[in-house]
Amino acid sequence: MFPGRMRIAVVPGDGIGVDVTAEAIKVLDRVCESRGIDLDAVYFPWSADHYLQTGETIPPGAFDELSRGYDAIFMGAFGDPRVPDMKHAADILLGARFRLDLYVNFRPVRCLDDRLCPLKGFSAEDVDFVVFRENTEGSYVGAGGHLKKGTPDEVATQEDVSTRKGVERICRAAFDYAVRRGRRRVVMSDKSNAMRFVGDLWQRTFFEVAKDYPGIEASHLYIDALCMQMVKDPRQFDVIVTNNMFGDIATDLGAALQGGLGMAASGNLHPGRVSMFEPVHGSAPKYAGTGKANPFGAILTAGLMLEHLGYEAEAQAVERAVAACVRERAGTADVGGTLTTAESGNAVCERLRFDDPAGEAPAGTIRSKESVENA
Ligand SMILES: NC(=O)c1ccc[n+]([C@@H]2O[C@H](COP(=O)([O-])OP(=O)(O)OC[C@H]3O[C@@H](n4cnc5c(N)ncnc54)[C@H](O)[C@@H]3O)[C@@H](O)[C@H]2O)c1
């Protein structure tokens, strides 16, 4: 990476992934133009359309190229009813996570405006925690199979694979982040009362790792209890660490606390290596091309990418601009506005300001100077 230069691989994907990626890159372009950063965004067509036309999901050697030639990767979303087995999504999205060993799925759950907070008696500032979702193991590794498929005696298995190395590194990432960012608590969540073998590994590893971080309060909640507590009182959480599937599910609930899936951002990280950024939501095919998709989650994701690449002031400017749009209802219908996807992207560009001192952001917008760098 060269200071002042940013080379990004962009894979818009399917459905609304295409719509929201266009707005995220529009905002990124505006940021770079305003700040004298030379942005080189290189687009890749990998998607359901590309797969159906060519039979290729992602070409051989693509991940090597991505990991060597780019500072970061930005992806939209994948999923198309014409590809019911999701082969292309598995090869591209899970492929990136697994092949690039992006073991941290970093998902901030932060509400930007009181109006978006769905919890009675709570305000935006009460929803401010991060989830570290293990991203390369668990039940998403594809271990399992069918027996007697298509018969009345059919059997299907799906195995949950956890390794000591995998659990330890995600737990360490969560604690390191808590230390770096002045967060006081790390909660590990599993289902060790029912899933005893992997649960035992997670329990032992988490509490062993916790001993190296005496200043951080380490505790445990079963995943069902965690979901209940997220709704009952989100203020109790600073950092949550959990496995691949539980993190997937809990962060959709987290997105609801932020104002919906259209508001949620994520980074797929391997500290020190090329990382990949994508909004939390999927391809929502019924909204594709209609102008109804909220691009703010994708734009906030571009903000996470900026922060990860060391452009913290620029990332904060992006978040402030999105928060201002939400406050002024300058967004899509899901956040109470009347704008289209593209108009919402324009609205963010119009509100980008780089002169606000970080400490003077309006209440409900930037409350901490957290960075995802090395998260
Ligand atoms: N990371 C990914 O690429 C990813 C993640 C989840 C789902 N998927 C795939 O996406 C497809 C659709 O899945 P789904 O319908 O379960 O989930 P989804 O996230 O695509 O949409 C669920 C609902 O959330 C709302 N929503 C989501 N994003 C929004 C946005 N930006 N603006 C406004 N509203 C938004 C819509 O009401 C939508 O119907 C499936 O093929 C699924 O497998 C992909």
The ligand as a Tripos MOL2 file, in Angstrom:
@<TRIPOS>MOLECULE
LIG
   44    48     1     0     0
SMALL
NO_CHARGES

@<TRIPOS>ATOM
      1 N1        -23.4710  -11.6300    2.2060 N.am      1 LIG1
      2 C1        -24.3280  -12.0030    1.2760 C.2       1 LIG1
      3 O1        -24.0340  -11.9210    0.0880 O.2       1 LIG1
      4 C2        -25.6760  -12.4950    1.7020 C.ar      1 LIG1
      5 C3        -26.1630  -12.3200    3.0010 C.ar      1 LIG1
      6 C4        -27.4580  -12.7270    3.3010 C.ar      1 LIG1
      7 C5        -28.2580  -13.3000    2.3200 C.ar      1 LIG1
      8 N2        -27.7350  -13.4930    1.0670 N.ar      1 LIG1
      9 C6        -28.5460  -14.0190   -0.0390 C.3       1 LIG1
     10 O2        -29.3840  -12.9510   -0.5040 O.3       1 LIG1
     11 C7        -30.6050  -13.4990   -1.0170 C.3       1 LIG1
     12 C8        -31.7830  -12.8660   -0.3330 C.3       1 LIG1
     13 O3        -31.7470  -13.2580    1.0410 O.3       1 LIG1
     14 P1        -32.6870  -12.6880    2.1660 P.3       1 LIG1
     15 O4        -33.9360  -12.1410    1.5140 O.co2     1 LIG1
     16 O5        -32.8010  -13.7050    3.2070 O.co2     1 LIG1
     17 O6        -31.8560  -11.5120    2.8460 O.3       1 LIG1
     18 P2        -31.6280   -9.9960    2.3610 P.3       1 LIG1
     19 O7        -30.6730   -9.3770    3.3070 O.co2     1 LIG1
     20 O8        -31.2450   -9.9600    0.9320 O.co2     1 LIG1
     21 O9        -33.0520   -9.2780    2.4970 O.3       1 LIG1
     22 C9        -33.9530   -9.4880    3.5600 C.3       1 LIG1
     23 C10       -34.8680   -8.3040    3.6740 C.3       1 LIG1
     24 O10       -34.1740   -7.2570    4.3500 O.3       1 LIG1
     25 C11       -34.4740   -6.0140    3.8010 C.3       1 LIG1
     26 N3        -33.2250   -5.4390    3.2580 N.ar      1 LIG1
     27 C12       -32.0380   -6.0440    3.1110 C.ar      1 LIG1
     28 N4        -31.1310   -5.1960    2.6450 N.ar      1 LIG1
     29 C13       -31.7670   -4.0130    2.4730 C.ar      1 LIG1
     30 C14       -31.3680   -2.7360    2.0060 C.ar      1 LIG1
     31 N5        -30.0990   -2.4830    1.6240 N.pl3     1 LIG1
     32 N6        -32.2790   -1.7640    1.9490 N.ar      1 LIG1
     33 C15       -33.5420   -1.9670    2.3400 C.ar      1 LIG1
     34 N7        -33.9960   -3.1500    2.8080 N.ar      1 LIG1
     35 C16       -33.1040   -4.1650    2.8600 C.ar      1 LIG1
     36 C17       -35.5250   -6.2580    2.7330 C.3       1 LIG1
     37 O11       -36.7940   -6.1330    3.3160 O.3       1 LIG1
     38 C18       -35.2790   -7.7000    2.3340 C.3       1 LIG1
     39 O12       -36.4240   -8.2740    1.7990 O.3       1 LIG1
     40 C19       -30.5210  -15.0000   -0.7920 C.3       1 LIG1
     41 O13       -30.0440  -15.6120   -1.9750 O.3       1 LIG1
     42 C20       -29.4970  -15.1360    0.3190 C.3       1 LIG1
     43 O14       -28.8400  -16.3770    0.3280 O.3       1 LIG1
     44 C21       -26.4900  -13.0740    0.7330 C.ar      1 LIG1
@<TRIPOS>BOND
     1     1     2 1
     2     2     3 2
     3     2     4 1
     4     4     5 ar
     5     4    44 ar
     6     5     6 ar
     7     6     7 ar
     8     7     8 ar
     9     8     9 1
    10     8    44 ar
    11     9    10 1
    12     9    42 1
    13    10    11 1
    14    11    12 1
    15    11    40 1
    16    12    13 1
    17    13    14 1
    18    14    15 2
    19    14    16 1
    20    14    17 1
    21    17    18 1
    22    18    19 2
    23    18    20 1
    24    18    21 1
    25    21    22 1
    26    22    23 1
    27    23    24 1
    28    23    38 1
    29    24    25 1
    30    25    26 1
    31    25    36 1
    32    26    27 ar
    33    26    35 ar
    34    27    28 ar
    35    28    29 ar
    36    29    30 ar
    37    29    35 ar
    38    30    31 1
    39    30    32 ar
    40    32    33 ar
    41    33    34 ar
    42    34    35 ar
    43    36    37 1
    44    36    38 1
    45    38    39 1
    46    40    41 1
    47    40    42 1
    48    42    43 1
@<TRIPOS>SUBSTRUCTURE
     1 LIG1         1 GROUP 0 **** ****
